[in-house]
Amino acid sequence: MIKIAFFDVDGTLLRLGSKVPSFKTVQTLQQLQAKGILLCMATGRGYLSVPHFEGVDFDLWLTFNGSYVRSKDAVISKNPLDADDKRRILHNLKQMHRAAAISNEHFIVTNGTDPDLEQYFSFGNEKLVISEHFDKLCEEDIYQIMCSCSPSEYERILLGTHATQITAWWDKAVDIIPLSCGKGNAVRAVLAHYGFSKAEAIAFGDGRNDIEMLEAVGTGVAMGNALDEVKARATDCCRSVDFFVVDGTGRHGSTHQLSWAVLPKTPAGTGHPLPGGLYWEQQKNRGTGECGMVQENGMMLEVLPLEAGGARLVRVYGQDPCVVLPGSVPAPAGGSWPITELGDYCFSEKPRSLPASDAVCRYQVDDTGAVRLTRAFGQAVGGSARRYDFDFDAPAADPDDLHPVCGSFVEEVTLPDRLQVIGSCAFYNCRKLRLLTVGAEGLTLGSDVFLNCFALETIRVQAEADAATGLFALVNNITEAVRAEFRPAGAAAPLAALWYPAYWEDIEETPAHILLHTFSGQGYHYRQCFLNNKFLPAEYDAIFPQGHDADDANIMAMLCFDRLRWPWQLSETAAGHYRAFLSANTGRVLARLLKAQDTDSIRALLALDVLDKAAFAEGAALAAKAENAAAAALLADAEHKKFAAAKPKRRYDFDF
């Protein structure tokens, strides 16, 4: 029985550069802890730099790759670098003209910087602090030295030392720790402290510095994004820290981070036991053959058949805030029903006038996208679908107790590709909904479909940009600023991306009882650039030169950027207007992209060549404020390439 779980941080619990774990990761950690499993964060980061996850209270912290380990109440072990080795390493690095960072439980400082070291720190959202008291601080106990280097330089760095080792998970920088430390030794110290056996421990990791930790426990699990040498030394593998949820038709879903399954032991005996009957199971990942953890992604759908054919989706249940809905469901009498309607208040916390249970069919959708009928018109079909939890000796949960995907819980929704109708208030009070993906069908919408959907930023249309779609109906149901993109299923990037600024409508009644409608901002006019549900790019682009003083300059800057980035049917004249405004407002775009940690979009902005020296200076300041070393490096490199003085050409003649 597992009693303790060790988790690497960067590349395991968090994507590199990310500060917040996924909802599913937090939920799983909470479930493990609720069953009495101790949670230990095992990281190369210093004690001052460990992240704190809202809703999760770790029991132990294994920091500095094992040099300093403590629980909530006490220090379990600490092992600073040998004083002579420390001085020798710093001398070697000075001879190599390399900056060094030193750290203990009280500080983390450097004596200089370089691009690779800055990027190394940025992975953990840390900023280098250069201290003028570096030499004095070196006299204290130091648990770890960090520097940038290549593997070929390891021997030179450790030249003259006797009790020190290098551990690394990246090929451009290293952590230098005592020879007697390392995550493996620290894990063994923790197990001895609590009296746990090796078989009672499980660990997850992705880097070279995690190998000995994975070997120090009974079950060592390598991430899907781990190096091949890590996977080769692990007991099992799980999915990458970033993986795509794909439905049965292969459509793109949404990106999630790691989650661990809560599944019953399989008849084949491949399940691995955890306390209270909890099991995780290894399986082959579809398409790639890569091993992956089974994610508790299953959904339950309630569907109302329609007399005219097709079906109406009434309610969605599940544990994932990002859902991909199937295009059709099997009919009880054979064949299938396409899902053509989304019911009123379908994703609202408080649905109204739900149909009776004997009027609907219930379906289970597994993590592969396969749909199975479990109840037809109030009668069970082929046995009831059980909802698994940690205690499999307890009675099966009633399907009616399933968690509804609704309200502030829902974050991303991919609608059925043959959907034609979205009912009134379908997404009422979905305050965290940020992405809605729709198919190529035309749409009819009820009233107040997106009322209080304050976070909705992107509508993704899986169609060609010149196709007749439901985008016209969607954007005209939203008065706040929203971005739309045409991206056919499977496409790596949008064909076109459009912004629709916010607008306000004022209605005034004259003495003659004539209603006068006035609109503030150009958002309303942008939303009218359609004919027979087809987007009209020329009409859309013609609005910008007419003026935009009443519109949010940040949104207009993004409008220009996205239009230039994906210039579908963009004329040279329109591109000139967009480029002029973007050149004067690059800081607005950079601020938004830095907040989103969108490095690819920063590269795309730089590729447009719209930044002057002042804009580069502003960008560098914004990147420093955001503590984004990778972005700062991109900006510095682009500025150097653009403004570096050309080397003078040599003149040759025949008289040497």
C-alpha positions as CSV (number, residue, x, y, z in Angstrom):
1,M,0.0,0.0,0.0
2,I,1.4,3.4,-1.0
3,K,1.9,5.7,2.0
4,I,4.0,8.5,0.5
5,A,4.2,10.1,-3.0
6,F,7.2,12.2,-4.2
7,F,6.6,14.7,-7.0
8,D,9.2,16.6,-9.1
9,V,7.9,20.1,-9.8
10,D,9.1,21.6,-13.1
11,G,8.1,19.4,-16.0
12,T,6.0,17.2,-13.7
13,L,3.5,19.1,-11.6
14,L,4.1,22.3,-13.6
15,R,4.8,23.0,-17.2
16,L,8.2,24.7,-17.6
17,G,7.6,28.4,-16.9
18,S,4.2,27.9,-15.4
19,K,3.2,29.0,-12.0
20,V,-0.2,27.3,-11.6
21,P,-1.0,23.6,-11.8
22,S,-4.1,22.4,-13.7
23,F,-7.4,21.9,-11.9
24,K,-7.1,18.2,-12.3
25,T,-3.6,18.1,-10.8
26,V,-4.8,19.9,-7.7
27,Q,-7.9,17.8,-7.4
28,T,-5.8,14.6,-7.6
29,L,-3.3,15.8,-5.0
30,Q,-6.2,16.6,-2.7
31,Q,-7.7,13.2,-3.2
32,L,-4.4,11.5,-2.4
33,Q,-3.9,13.5,0.7
34,A,-7.5,12.9,1.8
35,K,-6.7,9.1,1.9
36,G,-3.7,9.7,4.2
37,I,-0.9,9.6,1.6
38,L,1.9,12.0,2.5
39,L,2.8,14.4,-0.3
40,C,6.4,15.4,-0.8
41,M,7.6,18.0,-3.3
42,A,11.0,16.9,-4.6
43,T,12.7,19.6,-6.5
44,G,16.0,21.1,-7.5
45,R,14.7,24.5,-6.5
46,G,15.8,26.1,-3.3
47,Y,13.6,26.1,-0.2
48,L,12.7,29.8,-0.8
49,S,11.6,29.1,-4.3
50,V,9.2,26.2,-3.9
51,P,5.8,26.9,-5.4
52,H,2.6,27.0,-3.3
53,F,-0.5,25.5,-4.8
54,E,-3.8,26.9,-3.7
55,G,-5.9,24.1,-2.0
56,V,-2.9,21.7,-1.6
57,D,-0.9,21.6,1.6
58,F,2.3,19.5,1.1
59,D,3.6,17.5,4.0
60,L,7.3,17.6,3.1
61,W,9.7,19.5,0.9
62,L,12.8,17.9,-0.6
63,T,14.8,20.9,-1.9
64,F,18.1,21.6,-3.5
65,N,17.9,18.1,-5.0
66,G,17.9,16.6,-1.6
67,S,20.5,18.8,0.3
68,Y,17.8,20.3,2.5
69,V,14.7,18.3,3.5
70,R,12.1,19.4,6.0
71,S,8.5,18.7,7.0
72,K,6.0,21.2,8.3
73,D,7.4,20.9,11.8
74,A,11.1,20.1,11.6
75,V,14.2,19.7,9.4
76,I,14.7,16.1,8.5
77,S,18.1,16.4,6.9
78,K,20.5,19.1,5.7
79,N,23.8,18.7,4.0
80,P,25.7,21.8,2.9
81,L,28.5,21.8,0.3
82,D,32.0,21.0,1.6
83,A,33.6,24.4,2.3
84,D,36.8,23.5,0.4
85,D,34.9,22.2,-2.6
86,K,32.6,25.3,-2.6
87,R,35.6,27.6,-2.8
88,R,37.2,25.4,-5.5
89,I,34.1,25.3,-7.7
90,L,33.6,29.1,-7.5
91,H,37.3,29.5,-8.5
92,N,36.8,27.1,-11.4
93,L,33.8,29.0,-12.6
94,K,35.6,32.3,-12.3
95,Q,38.4,30.9,-14.5
96,M,35.8,29.8,-17.0
97,H,34.2,33.3,-16.9
98,R,30.9,31.8,-15.7
99,A,28.4,33.4,-13.4
100,A,27.4,31.4,-10.3
101,A,24.3,31.4,-8.2
102,I,24.4,30.2,-4.5
103,S,21.5,29.3,-2.3
104,N,20.4,28.1,1.1
105,E,17.2,28.3,3.1
106,H,17.7,32.1,3.6
107,F,18.8,33.5,0.2
108,I,19.5,32.9,-3.5
109,V,22.0,35.3,-5.1
110,T,24.4,35.4,-8.0
111,N,27.7,37.2,-8.8
112,G,26.7,37.8,-12.4
113,T,24.4,36.6,-15.2
114,D,24.3,35.1,-18.6
115,P,21.4,34.2,-21.0
116,D,21.4,30.5,-20.2
117,L,21.4,31.0,-16.4
118,E,18.6,33.6,-16.8
119,Q,16.5,31.1,-18.8
120,Y,17.3,28.4,-16.3
121,F,15.9,30.5,-13.5
122,S,12.9,31.6,-15.7
123,F,11.7,28.0,-15.9
124,G,10.9,28.3,-12.2
125,N,9.6,31.9,-12.6
126,E,12.6,33.1,-10.6
127,K,14.6,36.2,-11.2
128,L,18.4,36.5,-10.8
129,V,19.5,38.7,-7.9
130,I,23.1,40.0,-8.2
131,S,24.5,40.7,-4.8
132,E,27.5,43.0,-4.0
133,H,27.9,40.9,-0.9
134,F,28.3,37.6,-2.8
135,D,31.7,36.8,-1.4
136,K,30.6,37.3,2.2
137,L,27.5,35.2,1.7
138,C,29.6,32.4,0.3
139,E,31.0,31.9,3.8
140,E,27.6,30.7,5.0
141,D,26.3,27.1,4.6
142,I,25.5,26.7,0.9
143,Y,23.3,23.8,-0.2
144,Q,23.5,24.3,-4.0
145,I,25.5,26.2,-6.6
146,M,23.9,26.8,-10.0
147,C,25.6,27.8,-13.3
148,S,25.2,27.5,-17.0
149,C,27.4,25.0,-18.8
150,S,27.4,22.2,-21.3
151,P,27.9,18.5,-20.4
152,S,31.4,18.6,-21.8
153,E,32.4,21.2,-19.1
154,Y,31.2,19.1,-16.0
155,E,34.7,17.7,-15.4
156,R,36.3,21.1,-15.5
157,I,33.8,22.6,-13.0
158,L,34.4,19.8,-10.5
159,L,38.2,19.9,-10.9
160,G,39.9,19.6,-7.5
161,T,36.8,18.6,-5.6
162,H,36.3,15.4,-3.6
163,A,32.7,15.5,-2.1
164,T,30.6,17.2,-4.8
165,Q,28.5,16.1,-7.7
166,I,26.6,17.7,-10.6
167,T,23.0,16.9,-11.2
168,A,21.1,18.2,-14.2
169,W,17.8,18.0,-16.0
170,W,18.6,20.6,-18.7
171,D,21.6,20.4,-21.0
172,K,22.5,24.1,-20.6
173,A,22.7,24.5,-16.8
174,V,23.4,22.4,-13.7
175,D,22.9,22.2,-10.0
176,I,26.0,21.4,-7.9
177,I,25.3,19.6,-4.7
178,P,27.1,17.4,-2.1
179,L,28.1,14.0,-3.3
180,S,26.1,12.4,-0.5
181,C,22.9,14.1,-1.5
182,G,20.7,13.8,-4.6
183,K,17.0,13.1,-4.7
184,G,17.6,9.3,-4.3
185,N,19.5,9.6,-1.0
186,A,17.0,12.2,0.3
187,V,14.1,9.9,-0.5
188,R,15.8,7.1,1.4
189,A,16.3,9.4,4.4
190,V,12.6,10.4,4.3
191,L,11.5,6.7,4.2
192,A,13.8,5.9,7.1
193,H,12.5,8.9,9.1
194,Y,8.9,7.7,8.8
195,G,9.6,4.0,8.8
196,F,8.2,3.4,5.4
197,S,9.5,0.7,3.1
198,K,10.5,1.2,-0.5
199,A,7.4,-0.6,-1.7
200,E,5.2,2.0,0.1
201,A,6.5,4.9,-1.9
202,I,5.7,6.2,-5.5
203,A,7.5,9.0,-7.3
204,F,7.0,11.0,-10.5
205,G,9.6,12.9,-12.4
206,D,11.0,13.9,-15.9
207,G,14.6,15.0,-15.6
208,R,18.0,13.3,-15.2
209,N,18.1,14.5,-11.6
210,D,14.9,12.4,-11.0
211,I,16.4,9.1,-12.1
212,E,17.8,8.1,-8.7
213,M,14.5,9.2,-7.0
214,L,12.5,7.0,-9.3
215,E,14.9,4.1,-8.5
216,A,14.7,4.7,-4.7
217,V,10.9,3.9,-4.5
218,G,8.9,0.9,-5.3
219,T,7.1,2.5,-8.2
220,G,9.0,5.2,-10.2
221,V,6.9,6.8,-12.9
222,A,8.5,8.9,-15.7
223,M,6.6,11.6,-17.4
224,G,5.8,11.3,-21.1
225,N,7.9,14.4,-21.7
226,A,10.9,12.8,-19.9
227,L,14.1,12.0,-21.6
228,D,14.5,8.5,-23.0
229,E,17.2,7.6,-20.4
230,V,14.8,8.6,-17.6
231,K,12.0,6.4,-19.1
232,A,14.4,3.5,-19.4
233,R,15.2,3.6,-15.7
234,A,11.6,4.1,-14.5
235,T,9.1,1.4,-13.5
236,D,6.4,2.9,-15.7
237,C,5.6,6.0,-17.8
238,C,2.7,8.4,-17.8
239,R,1.5,11.1,-20.1
240,S,3.4,14.3,-20.7
241,V,2.9,17.3,-18.5
242,D,1.1,18.7,-21.6
243,F,-1.2,16.4,-23.5
244,F,-4.1,16.8,-25.8
245,V,-7.6,15.5,-25.1
246,V,-9.0,14.2,-28.4
247,D,-12.4,12.9,-29.0
248,G,-13.4,9.9,-31.1
249,T,-13.1,11.8,-34.4
250,G,-9.6,13.0,-33.7
251,R,-10.7,16.6,-33.1
252,H,-8.4,18.8,-31.1
253,G,-9.6,19.3,-27.5
254,S,-7.7,21.3,-24.9
255,T,-4.3,21.3,-23.2
256,H,-4.1,19.9,-19.7
257,Q,-1.4,19.1,-17.2
258,L,-0.7,15.9,-15.5
259,S,-3.5,14.0,-13.7
260,W,-3.5,10.6,-12.1
261,A,-6.4,8.2,-12.5
262,V,-8.7,6.9,-9.9
263,L,-9.6,3.5,-11.3
264,P,-10.5,0.0,-10.0
265,K,-8.0,-2.8,-10.4
266,T,-8.4,-4.4,-13.8
267,P,-9.1,-8.1,-14.2
268,A,-5.7,-8.5,-15.9
269,G,-4.1,-7.4,-12.7
270,T,-2.3,-4.4,-14.2
271,G,-3.6,-2.0,-11.6
272,H,-1.2,-0.8,-8.9
273,P,-2.7,-0.6,-5.4
274,L,-2.9,2.6,-3.3
275,P,-4.7,3.1,0.0
276,G,-8.4,2.5,0.3
277,G,-8.7,0.6,-3.0
278,L,-7.2,3.3,-5.1
279,Y,-5.3,2.2,-8.2
280,W,-3.5,3.8,-11.1
281,E,-3.2,1.8,-14.3
282,Q,-0.8,1.8,-17.2
283,Q,-2.1,1.8,-20.7
284,K,-0.9,2.5,-24.3
285,N,-1.6,5.9,-25.7
286,R,-3.6,5.8,-28.8
287,G,-1.8,6.6,-32.0
288,T,1.7,6.9,-30.5
289,G,1.9,3.7,-28.6
290,E,3.4,5.7,-25.7
291,C,2.5,4.6,-22.2
292,G,0.2,7.0,-20.4
293,M,-1.8,7.3,-17.3
294,V,-5.6,6.9,-17.7
295,Q,-7.2,10.2,-17.0
296,E,-10.5,10.5,-15.2
297,N,-11.9,12.3,-18.2
298,G,-15.3,10.5,-18.5
299,M,-18.5,12.4,-19.0
300,M,-22.1,11.6,-18.6
301,L,-24.6,13.3,-21.0
302,E,-28.3,13.6,-20.7
303,V,-29.9,13.9,-24.2
304,L,-33.5,14.5,-25.2
305,P,-34.5,13.0,-28.6
306,L,-36.3,15.4,-30.9
307,E,-39.4,14.5,-33.0
308,A,-37.9,16.1,-36.1
309,G,-34.8,14.0,-35.8
310,G,-31.5,14.6,-33.9
311,A,-31.2,15.2,-30.2
312,R,-30.9,18.1,-27.7
313,L,-28.1,18.0,-25.1
314,V,-29.7,18.8,-21.8
315,R,-26.9,18.4,-19.2
316,V,-23.3,17.4,-19.0
317,Y,-21.6,15.8,-15.9
318,G,-18.0,15.1,-15.2
319,Q,-14.8,16.0,-13.3
320,D,-13.0,18.0,-16.1
321,P,-13.7,21.7,-16.7
322,C,-12.6,21.3,-20.3
323,V,-15.0,19.1,-22.3
324,V,-15.2,17.9,-25.9
325,L,-18.7,16.9,-26.8
326,P,-19.5,14.1,-29.3
327,G,-21.2,14.9,-32.6
328,S,-23.7,12.1,-32.2
329,V,-24.9,9.4,-29.8
330,P,-26.2,5.9,-30.4
331,A,-30.0,5.7,-30.5
332,P,-31.7,3.0,-28.3
333,A,-33.3,1.3,-31.3
334,G,-30.2,1.4,-33.4
335,G,-28.5,3.9,-35.6
336,S,-27.5,7.3,-34.1
337,W,-28.8,10.7,-33.3
338,P,-26.8,13.8,-34.2
339,I,-26.7,16.3,-31.4
340,T,-28.2,19.3,-33.1
341,E,-29.4,21.4,-30.2
342,L,-28.0,22.7,-26.9
343,G,-30.8,23.1,-24.3
344,D,-31.7,26.2,-22.4
345,Y,-29.4,26.7,-19.4
346,C,-27.4,23.6,-20.4
347,F,-24.2,24.8,-18.7
348,S,-25.8,27.0,-16.1
349,E,-25.5,26.2,-12.4
350,K,-29.3,26.5,-12.0
351,P,-31.0,24.8,-14.9
352,R,-34.7,25.4,-15.4
353,S,-37.5,23.1,-16.7
354,L,-35.4,20.0,-17.1
355,P,-37.2,17.2,-18.9
356,A,-38.3,14.2,-16.8
357,S,-35.9,11.3,-16.4
358,D,-38.1,9.0,-18.4
359,A,-38.0,11.4,-21.3
360,V,-34.2,11.5,-21.7
361,C,-31.4,9.1,-22.5
362,R,-28.1,9.0,-20.5
363,Y,-24.8,8.3,-22.1
364,Q,-21.3,7.7,-20.8
365,V,-18.3,9.1,-22.8
366,D,-14.9,7.6,-21.9
367,D,-11.5,9.2,-22.3
368,T,-11.2,7.9,-25.9
369,G,-14.4,9.7,-27.0
370,A,-16.4,6.4,-27.2
371,V,-20.1,6.9,-26.3
372,R,-22.1,4.2,-24.6
373,L,-25.9,4.3,-23.8
374,T,-26.4,3.5,-20.1
375,R,-30.0,4.5,-19.5
376,A,-32.9,4.9,-22.0
377,F,-36.1,6.7,-20.9
378,G,-35.6,5.8,-17.2
379,Q,-34.5,2.2,-17.8
380,A,-30.9,1.0,-17.3
381,V,-29.2,-0.4,-20.4
382,G,-26.5,-2.9,-20.1
383,G,-25.9,-2.2,-16.4
384,S,-25.4,1.1,-14.7
385,A,-22.2,3.1,-15.2
386,R,-20.4,3.3,-11.9
387,R,-18.6,6.4,-10.8
388,Y,-15.3,5.4,-9.2
389,D,-13.8,7.0,-6.1
390,F,-11.2,6.1,-3.6
391,D,-13.2,3.5,-1.7
392,F,-14.3,0.7,-4.0
393,D,-15.8,-1.2,-1.1
394,A,-18.4,1.5,-0.7
395,P,-21.7,1.3,-2.8
396,A,-21.5,2.7,-6.3
397,A,-22.3,6.4,-6.5
398,D,-25.7,7.3,-7.9
399,P,-25.2,8.7,-11.4
400,D,-27.5,11.6,-10.4
401,D,-24.8,12.6,-7.9
402,L,-22.3,13.3,-10.7
403,H,-20.7,16.7,-10.8
404,P,-22.3,18.9,-13.4
405,V,-20.0,20.7,-15.8
406,C,-21.5,24.1,-15.4
407,G,-21.2,27.7,-14.0
408,S,-17.8,28.8,-12.8
409,F,-16.4,25.2,-13.1
410,V,-16.5,25.1,-16.9
411,E,-13.4,26.6,-18.7
412,E,-13.4,25.2,-22.2
413,V,-16.2,23.6,-24.4
414,T,-16.0,22.1,-27.8
415,L,-19.5,21.9,-29.1
416,P,-20.9,19.0,-31.3
417,D,-19.8,19.6,-34.9
418,R,-23.4,19.3,-36.2
419,L,-25.0,21.6,-33.7
420,Q,-27.5,24.0,-35.1
421,V,-29.3,25.6,-32.1
422,I,-28.0,27.0,-28.8
423,G,-30.7,27.6,-26.3
424,S,-31.3,30.7,-24.2
425,C,-28.9,31.2,-21.3
426,A,-27.0,28.1,-22.3
427,F,-23.8,29.4,-20.7
428,Y,-25.4,31.7,-18.1
429,N,-22.9,32.6,-15.3
430,C,-20.1,30.5,-16.8
431,R,-17.7,33.1,-15.4
432,K,-14.5,31.1,-16.2
433,L,-15.4,30.0,-19.7
434,R,-12.5,31.2,-21.8
435,L,-12.7,29.1,-25.0
436,L,-15.6,28.0,-27.1
437,T,-15.0,25.7,-30.1
438,V,-17.7,25.3,-32.7
439,G,-18.1,23.4,-36.0
440,A,-18.8,24.6,-39.5
441,E,-22.6,24.6,-39.2
442,G,-24.8,27.7,-39.2
443,L,-26.2,28.5,-35.8
444,T,-29.4,29.9,-34.3
445,L,-29.0,31.3,-30.8
446,G,-31.5,32.1,-28.1
447,S,-31.3,35.1,-25.9
448,D,-28.6,35.9,-23.3
449,V,-26.6,32.8,-24.3
450,F,-23.4,34.2,-22.8
451,L,-24.7,36.3,-20.0
452,N,-22.0,37.0,-17.4
453,C,-19.4,35.0,-19.3
454,F,-16.8,37.6,-18.4
455,A,-13.7,35.5,-19.2
456,L,-14.8,34.4,-22.7
457,E,-11.9,35.5,-24.9
458,T,-11.8,33.2,-27.9
459,I,-14.3,31.6,-30.2
460,R,-12.7,28.9,-32.4
461,V,-14.5,28.0,-35.6
462,Q,-13.4,24.7,-37.1
463,A,-13.9,25.8,-40.7
464,E,-12.3,27.5,-43.7
465,A,-12.4,31.3,-43.4
466,D,-14.6,31.7,-46.4
467,A,-17.2,29.1,-45.2
468,A,-20.8,29.9,-44.0
469,T,-20.6,29.4,-40.3
470,G,-22.4,30.4,-37.0
471,L,-19.8,33.1,-36.2
472,F,-22.2,35.9,-37.1
473,A,-24.8,34.7,-34.6
474,L,-22.2,34.1,-31.9
475,V,-20.4,37.4,-31.9
476,N,-23.7,39.3,-32.1
477,N,-24.8,37.6,-28.9
478,I,-21.7,39.1,-27.1
479,T,-21.2,42.8,-26.5
480,E,-17.9,42.5,-24.7
481,A,-14.6,42.2,-26.6
482,V,-14.0,38.7,-28.0
483,R,-11.5,37.1,-30.4
484,A,-12.6,34.7,-33.2
485,E,-10.4,32.5,-35.2
486,F,-11.0,30.2,-38.2
487,R,-9.0,27.0,-37.6
488,P,-10.1,23.8,-39.4
489,A,-9.9,20.6,-37.4
490,G,-6.3,19.4,-37.2
491,A,-4.8,22.7,-38.4
492,A,-1.7,23.8,-36.5
493,A,-2.6,27.5,-36.6
494,P,-5.5,29.7,-37.5
495,L,-6.2,30.8,-41.1
496,A,-7.5,34.1,-39.8
497,A,-7.9,35.7,-36.4
498,L,-10.3,38.6,-35.7
499,W,-11.1,40.8,-32.8
500,Y,-14.5,42.2,-32.1
501,P,-14.2,45.2,-29.7
502,A,-16.8,45.8,-27.0
503,Y,-19.6,48.2,-27.7
504,W,-22.5,49.8,-25.9
505,E,-26.0,50.5,-27.3
506,D,-28.1,53.5,-26.2
507,I,-31.8,53.7,-27.0
508,E,-33.5,57.1,-26.7
509,E,-37.2,57.8,-27.3
510,T,-38.0,61.1,-29.0
511,P,-41.2,63.1,-28.3
512,A,-42.6,61.6,-31.4
513,H,-42.1,58.1,-29.8
514,I,-39.4,57.2,-32.3
515,L,-36.6,55.1,-30.9
516,L,-33.1,56.3,-31.7
517,H,-30.3,53.7,-31.5
518,T,-26.7,54.9,-31.0
519,F,-23.6,52.8,-30.6
520,S,-20.5,53.6,-28.7
521,G,-17.4,52.2,-30.3
522,Q,-16.9,50.3,-33.5
523,G,-17.6,46.9,-32.1
524,Y,-21.2,46.8,-33.5
525,H,-20.0,47.6,-37.0
526,Y,-17.3,45.0,-37.0
527,R,-20.0,42.4,-36.1
528,Q,-22.0,43.2,-39.2
529,C,-19.3,42.2,-41.7
530,F,-21.0,39.1,-42.8
531,L,-23.2,38.1,-45.8
532,N,-25.2,34.9,-45.7
533,N,-23.1,33.9,-42.6
534,K,-19.8,34.3,-44.5
535,F,-17.2,36.6,-43.2
536,L,-16.4,39.7,-45.4
537,P,-12.7,40.6,-44.8
538,A,-12.7,43.8,-47.0
539,E,-15.7,45.3,-45.1
540,Y,-14.0,44.3,-41.8
541,D,-10.7,46.0,-42.7
542,A,-12.4,49.1,-44.0
543,I,-13.7,50.0,-40.6
544,F,-10.3,50.6,-38.9
545,P,-9.3,53.7,-40.9
546,Q,-12.7,55.3,-40.0
547,G,-11.5,55.9,-36.4
548,H,-11.3,53.9,-33.2
549,D,-10.9,56.6,-30.5
550,A,-13.9,55.2,-28.5
551,D,-12.5,51.7,-28.5
552,D,-10.0,50.1,-26.1
553,A,-6.6,50.7,-27.5
554,N,-5.3,47.4,-26.1
555,I,-7.9,45.5,-28.0
556,M,-7.3,47.5,-31.2
557,A,-3.6,46.8,-30.9
558,M,-4.3,43.0,-30.7
559,L,-6.7,43.4,-33.6
560,C,-3.9,44.8,-35.7
561,F,-1.4,42.2,-34.6
562,D,-3.6,39.2,-35.3
563,R,-4.8,40.6,-38.6
564,L,-1.1,41.0,-39.7
565,R,0.0,37.7,-38.2
566,W,-2.6,35.7,-40.2
567,P,-3.3,38.0,-43.2
568,W,-6.1,36.1,-44.9
569,Q,-7.3,38.2,-47.9
570,L,-5.6,41.3,-46.3
571,S,-4.9,44.1,-48.8
572,E,-1.7,46.1,-48.8
573,T,-3.6,49.3,-48.0
574,A,-5.3,47.7,-45.0
575,A,-2.1,46.2,-43.8
576,G,-0.5,49.6,-43.9
577,H,-3.1,51.0,-41.6
578,Y,-2.8,48.1,-39.2
579,R,1.1,48.3,-39.2
580,A,1.1,52.0,-38.4
581,F,-1.1,51.6,-35.4
582,L,0.7,48.4,-34.2
583,S,4.1,50.2,-34.5
584,A,2.9,52.8,-32.1
585,N,1.4,50.3,-29.7
586,T,3.7,47.4,-29.5
587,G,4.0,47.8,-25.7
588,R,0.2,47.0,-25.4
589,V,0.6,43.8,-27.3
590,L,3.8,42.7,-25.5
591,A,2.2,43.4,-22.1
592,R,-0.7,41.0,-23.0
593,L,1.6,38.3,-24.4
594,L,4.0,38.4,-21.4
595,K,1.0,38.1,-19.1
596,A,-0.1,35.0,-21.0
597,Q,3.5,33.7,-21.2
598,D,3.0,33.3,-24.9
599,T,6.5,33.1,-26.3
600,D,5.4,31.9,-29.8
601,S,3.3,35.1,-30.2
602,I,6.2,37.3,-29.1
603,R,8.3,35.7,-31.8
604,A,5.5,36.4,-34.3
605,L,5.4,40.0,-33.2
606,L,9.1,40.4,-33.7
607,A,8.9,38.7,-37.1
608,L,6.5,41.6,-38.2
609,D,9.5,44.0,-37.7
610,V,7.4,46.8,-36.2
611,L,9.6,47.7,-33.2
612,D,11.9,50.7,-33.1
613,K,14.6,51.4,-30.5
614,A,12.1,52.9,-28.1
615,A,9.7,50.0,-28.5
616,F,12.6,47.5,-27.8
617,A,13.5,49.5,-24.7
618,E,9.8,49.4,-23.5
619,G,9.7,45.7,-24.3
620,A,12.8,45.0,-22.3
621,A,11.3,46.8,-19.3
622,L,8.1,44.9,-19.6
623,A,9.9,41.5,-19.8
624,A,12.0,42.4,-16.7
625,K,8.9,43.4,-14.8
626,A,7.3,40.1,-15.8
627,E,10.5,38.3,-14.8
628,N,10.4,36.6,-18.2
629,A,14.1,36.0,-19.1
630,A,13.2,34.0,-22.3
631,A,11.2,37.0,-23.7
632,A,14.0,39.4,-22.7
633,A,16.5,37.3,-24.6
634,L,14.3,37.2,-27.7
635,L,13.9,41.0,-27.6
636,A,17.6,41.6,-27.1
637,D,18.5,39.2,-30.0
638,A,16.0,40.8,-32.3
639,E,17.2,44.3,-31.4
640,H,20.8,43.4,-32.0
641,K,20.0,41.9,-35.4
642,K,18.0,44.9,-36.4
643,F,20.3,47.7,-35.2
644,A,23.8,46.2,-35.0
645,A,26.2,48.3,-37.0
646,A,27.2,46.6,-40.2
647,K,30.8,45.6,-40.4
648,P,32.8,47.9,-42.8
649,K,33.6,46.2,-46.0
650,R,37.3,45.9,-46.9
651,R,38.6,47.6,-50.0
652,Y,41.0,45.8,-52.2
653,D,43.2,47.0,-54.9
654,F,46.0,45.5,-56.9
655,D,48.9,47.3,-55.1
656,F,49.4,45.3,-51.8
